[in-house]
Every structure is written in C-alpha cells, then in structure tokens.
Amino acid sequence: MVSSSTVARVSSLGEARQRLPREFLESLQETFPQAASQAILRGMCARRPTTLRVNSLHATPEEIAAFFREEGVKHRRVPWCPQGFILSELRERDVQRWDSYRDGRIYLQSLSSMVPALALGPRPGEHVLDIAAAPGSKTTQMAAMMENSGSILAVELDPVRAQRLAYNVALQGCGNVAVRAGRGEKIGEEMPGCFDRVLLDVPCSGEGRFIVGMPASSRSWSRQLIADRARLQRKLFASGFKALKVGGVLVYSTCTLNLDENERIIHWALESFPLSTEKVPVPIAGSWSGMSRGLDPGVSKALRLFPDAEKEGFFICRMRKMGEGETEERP
C-alpha cells in the first residue's frame, strides 16, 4: 500500500514564536519551566502520525494487525493501550478508504484522546455518564470496554454534533449508548446519584492541539476564552458530581495546557465537594504529574501529557466521590 503523503513538513521553533498568539507564548513561559515550555513548542511544531483504535465490538487488534501485514502497512502498537495503533506513513484520508474504517472496525482517534476512558475504567454492567460527548471517540471506546453491557448516557449540547455522535455510536455498534441533545449542566439535577462513573471531557481552549503549521488551530485562542471555558467547566463539574453515586469515579479531562482550566479546576472541586483524587492508572512514558504548587496537594495525582511528535497535550484527573465522614488520603 502506498501512502498519499509519506513526508510531512515540520515547523521550526522560530515559526512557532512568530505564528502562535503572543499572549499564549507569554503564558506558557510564566507557567512552565523553560525546558518544559521549549518541549511544548517543539511538540506543536511536529506533524503527528495517524493513530487509530480498534473497535473490539467488531474486530480484534490481532485481526487488524494481520490486515496491516497483508497490505504492507507499517504500524506500531501503543504499549499502554492494547487497541491502539500508530501508522507512521499514512494519512487519515488513506485510512478512510478502508472497508474496516467504513464498517466501524477501526476508529481514527488521537493517542491522548484514548487516555480519559482508560483512566475512568468503566466495567461491564455499570451505568456511565459522558458529558459533552461528541463526536463520540471516548463514548464508543467506553462502550467497547463495557462489552456493550450496562448503559452510557452520552450528552451533547449542539444538535448537529449530537447527530454526529449518534452516527458514530451506530456505526461502531454501541448498543448500550443513549444519545441526548441537551445541557450537561442540567443532568445532575435531573438524575442525582444515578451513575457509577462520570466522564467530564469538557470544552476547553484547546491549547494542547495547537499545530504551528495550522494557524486555524490557535486562531480563536484568548485569555477571555479561557475564563469563559473555566466558568462552564465548573458548571459541568458540579452537574457531573451530583449525578455520581457515592463511591463512584469521575474523570475530568481537557486538551489544554493552562492551570486555570486544569489544576485550578481540580483545586476548586476539592474545596467544594467531598472528593478524593487518585493516580491515573495509565503508564505513559514522559508524562508529568499535576502542578500542585500553591494548590491542594491532591492535584499532584493528575496526569499531564505535553504535545510531542505522537501526542496532543492533555490533562486527566481521576477522582472518587466520598461518603459522609470520609477524608481524602493525601499524597
């Protein structure tokens, strides 16, 4: 099989400093040590390979690997996600021509996007809430992890995105998913204490997805956008917490880098609700802990992924709802 584009242009750090928003660059330097901020910029300069996840409801990783070998597709397995593959010489449009893509046996998904569902760890038979679920990458991943048993309520505000979510759910054969077009902020009031696990992969400023060679990826960024997103994130968090059973697990995640949408949200949550943080059980080389200086020490159990040659930037925090009288075990 021949790739449509085996060579991808890589931007330089000089271009990064010219093309990314000046205030964002200043914020990056204020937030992170110099070595980390440089690594982040290098990651934003990279052209990442195509990555995908095998839908275990329709196929096995071994079957897809055999297809790759037959077609001469160079591939690597993702060590921390058995269903994940990295294709270094193909673009997404190449994959979209395959029958295995069109019939839902595989799903194009970034590596970092696979982590929140793994961190949540939904089990067969459980009841799961997925707030702000479109386009369905994590929803369909969780349905496969649950072997299509139990239930997932996937909520999406935007009607068009909810339709896309429903399409992906159907294509992937996720029979335990109900899609609702509506406000995630209202679910906690409507369904208090109904869910074993809650995924809060919230709308954010998207800094972890900036690509220097794609100006549109950072064009809408502003400090005001961060403030607006943080307000919405708190509302969604409060709703998800209320919908969660005592003893249940909640995962909060974003694809952004700043503290206001990440660690400071977790700090606020720990001050506002009876929650304990837990280590994210996904062993990813090169990941960072949450930045807890001046914040609740429980924040340090969060997982940070900086953008690099394979992954987008992401923040993931796993939390458990405590009962009356329980106290958090500090790191």
Secondary structure as the mmCIF struct_conf table of DSSP 4:
data_model
#
loop_
_struct_conf.conf_type_id
_struct_conf.id
_struct_conf.beg_label_comp_id
_struct_conf.beg_label_asym_id
_struct_conf.beg_label_seq_id
_struct_conf.end_label_comp_id
_struct_conf.end_label_asym_id
_struct_conf.end_label_seq_id
BEND BEND1 SER A 4 SER A 4
BEND BEND2 THR A 6 THR A 6
HELX_RH_AL_P HELX_RH_AL_P1 LEU A 13 ARG A 19
BEND BEND3 LEU A 20 LEU A 20
HELX_RH_AL_P HELX_RH_AL_P2 ARG A 22 THR A 31
BEND BEND4 PHE A 32 PHE A 32
HELX_RH_AL_P HELX_RH_AL_P3 GLN A 34 CYS A 45
BEND BEND5 ALA A 46 ALA A 46
HELX_LH_PP_P HELX_LH_PP_P1 ARG A 48 PRO A 49
STRN STRN1 THR A 50 VAL A 54
TURN_TY1_P TURN_TY1_P1 SER A 56 HIS A 58
HELX_RH_AL_P HELX_RH_AL_P4 PRO A 61 GLU A 71
TURN_TY1_P TURN_TY1_P2 GLY A 72 GLY A 72
STRN STRN2 ARG A 76 VAL A 78
TURN_TY1_P TURN_TY1_P3 PRO A 79 TRP A 80
STRN STRN3 CYS A 81 LEU A 87
BEND BEND6 SER A 88 GLU A 89
HELX_RH_AL_P HELX_RH_AL_P5 GLU A 92 VAL A 95
TURN_TY1_P TURN_TY1_P4 GLN A 96 ARG A 97
BEND BEND7 TRP A 98 TRP A 98
HELX_RH_AL_P HELX_RH_AL_P6 ASP A 99 ARG A 102
TURN_TY1_P TURN_TY1_P5 ASP A 103 GLY A 104
BEND BEND8 ARG A 105 ARG A 105
STRN STRN4 ILE A 106 LEU A 108
TURN_TY1_P TURN_TY1_P6 LEU A 111 LEU A 111
HELX_RH_3T_P HELX_RH_3T_P1 SER A 112 MET A 114
HELX_RH_AL_P HELX_RH_AL_P7 VAL A 115 LEU A 120
TURN_TY1_P TURN_TY1_P7 PRO A 124 GLY A 125
STRN STRN5 HIS A 127 ILE A 131
BEND BEND9 ALA A 132 ALA A 132
TURN_TY1_P TURN_TY1_P8 ALA A 134 PRO A 135
HELX_RH_AL_P HELX_RH_AL_P8 SER A 137 MET A 145
TURN_TY1_P TURN_TY1_P9 MET A 146 ASN A 148
BEND BEND10 GLY A 150 GLY A 150
STRN STRN6 SER A 151 GLU A 156
BEND BEND11 LEU A 157 ASP A 158
HELX_RH_AL_P HELX_RH_AL_P9 PRO A 159 LEU A 171
TURN_TY1_P TURN_TY1_P10 GLN A 172 GLY A 173
TURN_TY1_P TURN_TY1_P11 GLY A 175 ASN A 176
STRN STRN7 VAL A 177 ALA A 181
BEND BEND12 GLY A 182 GLY A 182
HELX_RH_3T_P HELX_RH_3T_P2 GLY A 184 LYS A 186
HELX_RH_AL_P HELX_RH_AL_P10 ILE A 187 GLU A 190
BEND BEND13 MET A 191 MET A 191
TURN_TY1_P TURN_TY1_P12 PRO A 192 GLY A 193
STRN STRN8 PHE A 195 ASP A 201
HELX_RH_3T_P HELX_RH_3T_P3 GLU A 207 ARG A 209
STRN STRN9 ILE A 211 ILE A 211
TURN_TY1_P TURN_TY1_P13 VAL A 212 GLY A 213
STRN STRN10 MET A 214 MET A 214
HELX_RH_3T_P HELX_RH_3T_P4 PRO A 215 SER A 217
TURN_TY1_P TURN_TY1_P14 SER A 218 SER A 220
HELX_RH_AL_P HELX_RH_AL_P11 ARG A 223 ALA A 243
STRN STRN11 LEU A 244 THR A 254
BEND BEND14 CYS A 255 CYS A 255
BEND BEND15 LEU A 259 LEU A 259
TURN_TY1_P TURN_TY1_P15 ASP A 260 ASN A 262
HELX_RH_AL_P HELX_RH_AL_P12 GLU A 263 SER A 272
BEND BEND16 PHE A 273 PRO A 274
STRN STRN12 LEU A 275 GLU A 278
TURN_TY1_P TURN_TY1_P16 ALA A 285 GLY A 286
STRN STRN13 TRP A 288 SER A 289
TURN_TY1_P TURN_TY1_P17 ARG A 293 GLY A 294
BEND BEND17 LEU A 295 LEU A 295
HELX_RH_3T_P HELX_RH_3T_P5 PRO A 297 LYS A 301
BEND BEND18 ALA A 302 ALA A 302
STRN STRN14 LEU A 303 LEU A 305
BEND BEND19 ALA A 309 GLU A 310
STRN STRN15 PHE A 314 LYS A 321
TURN_TY1_P TURN_TY1_P18 GLU A 324 GLY A 325
#
